[in-house]
């Protein structure tokens, strides 16, 4: 059977990649080792969070599925950092671990141009450095024009618990034992990474009277710009939190040598996630802290397993029992599933183009944890971009490459392919230098145009975007053109709402700049009848106008450097006087622009100046 695109792996990256290519009318095959594990939430039963929640909105704005699917499956939802500025606000939802994959599989099975095959891919068909298909474990060959690898943590995966190492993927699934070796034969550099998961606790064995409750928001929330809330606020499940204590820390210290990562296994090469460490790492690295917060999160409405977030460990089972029982409220907790670490192979991501096509093999794309990332959201957004760009490649069109000022997705991919990784990459707001522009509230305004251009957003969705833009401009003009004067009644009203008197005539738009003034309070002066999302945009644009303007000046400097292209055929060995580390990094990454070159770790401004002089001389570079 001949396919245009084959997607290998049915996790969050694979689902988005397969849907994107199929929705762009390309015959697509999704190959997964177990159809029951499609869109599986092997670790935390949540979607979103700081920065990650914005990525889910970006996926939705571009025409992806994660946001829509989360809205179907969420059992609790809240806006993080709601009382802080809009640059750090993000949605986070507890997603039902049964409903989420069930709904995603249903979406995949109904999608035209998409077939699903249950099999294990162990090699690629490659001719003249161009991928031509895949070879299954049983030796069968399937041809395609493009292959997208989204293998997650399954390449040479090992489960680590105490002094035991077991070849296995999550849930005891068989790992792929040969694919990464065959990638090495093709010239790829493979790295070893590690992640982990905490114990699951029986709900009825927890003393919730000793915990603190964490409720969902009391106003409706959705991830997708196309959805309206269809849940009852009062039906949201509660989460709870507890703290570790000195007793728990002592148990960890006393048994540290029994943890896989601290000596129980002497052949662990994988590097764990810096920003989601095991409880052992937390206790060792933050030895001055007497406690660490842990969250008790329901996994599903269909069963009573509670996920103990923040307590991932590779300790033996008997030590895990002691650790859990030392925590207040969990003295009699029954562990239903023990924690473990998982070690796996990944591709070093500087071997990728910004389109997520590999540099070594034409028409081969990779997305998700195979690229060294950690998290469902990071995986899904890469899958979406890989699927879009694979389809655009078939259509003879330029790839969709999002800039750092346009999306967290752009930040993530640029970081991977330009800077590489040391440990599993996790998105953080601090990674985005233009995060004031990359907000939860404006993801559709930033990216839905791209979704429409590539064919994943339909005309009806696009028209709603145009209407929204029009109404934002309309409301801004109304406020700018409505002038009030320092009349007695006006000043009395301003004083009554905690503001100060007017001394001169002013527009409502300028009055809105006062921190204590909202559009709701301006309704005293004028009839304003707009949806909340329109009002929110106008208020943010108004109150952060100065900061946004300053940020845009920085963006323009960056974009100027992004326009300075570096020829593909440049030989960095011929660039004189450049530092040896910079030369090595430039040869490795092969940046496409001066802007990208400047972001490479180990390349400093002096190296860039020398490179620019060389380009002017040899390539008549302006």
Buried (B, 14 or more C-beta within 10 A) or exposed (E): EEBBBBBBBBBBBBBBBBBBBBBBBBBBBBBBBBBEBBBBBBBBBBBBBBBBBBBBBBBBBBBBBBBBBBBBBBBBBBBBBEEEBBBBBBBBBBBBBBBBBBBBBEBBEEBEBBBBBEBBBBBBBBEEEEBBBBBBBEEEEBEBBBBBBBBBBBBBBBBBBBBBBEEBBBEEBBBBBBBBBBBEEBEBBBBBBBBBBBBBBBBEBBEBEEBEEBEBBEEEBBBBBBBEEEBEBEEBBBBBBBBBBEBBBEBBEEBBEBBBBBEBBEEBEBBBBBEBBBBBBBBBEEEEEEEBEBBBBBBBBEEBBBBBBBBBBBBBBEBBBBBBBBBBBBEEBBBBBBBBBBBBBBBBBBBBBBBBBBBBBBBBBBBBBBBBBBBBBBBBBBBBBBBBBBBBBBEEEEBBBBBBBBBBBBBBBBBBBBBBBEBBBBBBBEBBBBBBBBBBBBBBBBBBBBBBEBBBBEEEBBEBBEEBBEBBEEBBEBBBEBEBEEEEEBBEBBEEEEBEEBEEEBBBBBBBBBEEBBBEBBEEBEEBEBEEBBBBBBBBBBBBEEEBEEBBEEBEEBBEBBEBBBEEEBEBEEBEEBBEBBBEBBEBBBBBBBBBBBBBEBBEEEBBEBBBBBBEEEEEBE
